[in-house]
Amino acid sequence: FQAAVQIGLMEEGALLDELVDQAGFASEEARRLYRIHLANYFAAAVMMPYEPFREAAEGTRYDIEVLARRFSASFEQVCHRLTTLHRPGGRGVGFFMLRVDHAGNVSKRYGGTLMHFARSGAGCPRWGVFEAFREPGRVLNHVIETPDGKRFFTISRTVRRPAAGPGAPGQLLAVSVGCAIEHAERLVYLDQDDGAARRIAVPVGVTCRLCERPDCHQRAHPPLRRRLFVDERRRALAPYAFRSD
């Protein structure tokens, strides 16, 4: 992957500069970061060419681990590539992707047109991506429902980054990809499900500050747009009560 990044920077530098200019970033730092991002996209396309990768994804019913072995890529790299299959006339399943650490920090997010993500801070603790830390290396499937009633089928697994040096701890992250529930039949992962997940979805939000679900016992903060309702004689499962109007 890194070799392909460097080839992209050397061989397609003029094209990268043109794309960066079109983006119209104000700062030089933003321009450089975007250029690196485009070079990374180039490298992924070299490793996993669009049409061969899409055909393999359809043929394996989007089995991420099989695709990783076939294209000599990591689990995370395949997840990222799955979010890019939007070419007119050759579309794959529309996926979004999220990567988090133990503390809940979101360090990578793609496919925001399908799923809304928090731009800063932690995500929703009810999302199955956080359960992946309890069973490292195992693929977990969940159905989630957003506050607007949309349902998504998600696939989550931990990925491990190597240690920075002798005695230093490695980094364990969790990656999750998901698609609209109506496309779940196209995924091999649905075969592992007994059907209950399609009937029972886990309600999730974007982040506590923006979520207005009144009965969430995992809430860490009250919603920004609601007034707190404080009753010293009552203790409920949810740590905060608030008015719905």
Steps between C-alpha positions, in 0.01 A plus 500: 500500500773747594691421180186579299458827693851609403445399136185710497683802643781468245315392186168683544619811682353740241158335521508509879589870492211568263253322729635684804460835320139416415425438868585861585652450846607817678806369686811326371468236772151405378628483142781264598272276707253477214781417257609214725139384524472491120828307477360248748189465283725441199686225691177326596387509136831346392468218754126451448409614144140613480333248270698188604441592863128566452455171313688313772291672768178398328632148438596445864189680627721765655704264717755749632755247623497307171541826308791598725684177418420520128629856460782481759337774702408544864149471644490876547623574146226282353236670718620838377493388136144372538384856571617616153296275268278774357602508133199559271417178318707293740380565851547266790322498833512845659707476820604742771801444724602600851821443698522558877743444785441374855411849620232540235693749289399482134819505292357409159155546346381456143161484332339786689225528239367165627570535870546815706811504719617726779760747368677501837496309826370150556228310317199318638598227755203287394652437159636146459840628388590548866406141584778385267755590769350230725568231237816603313537352154142377474259642242179625665174581322237744620196684373479860617222756470567873485263761651340561158391133483759379246648155558849381409673163507853537642812282508759580767841361593813608680822575313840514666775749426861395576688640798713808447806331650624239748285501813247742353138385487332439168183680404166323483232670293152395392373537145137481395338512156128508437238522231127569482305203633336436162843407357592259780383198298795558268750445784636163610484619860122486504527118469641495855189669631191311615266775387456661840738783417283600205201533731671658801721800437715680757401869523809719459571870468778710356641614833343569838493876456293468183289197593157560652401143586346534849550142626871433435671370814843538335465873451810691611374856439160670471393616153589855407156598371290378794442642847590273789219377723632449853295309758683422824234242598546286192789288376465344155721277287604793283742738678328812362135586454400778266193661356387389154356841402 
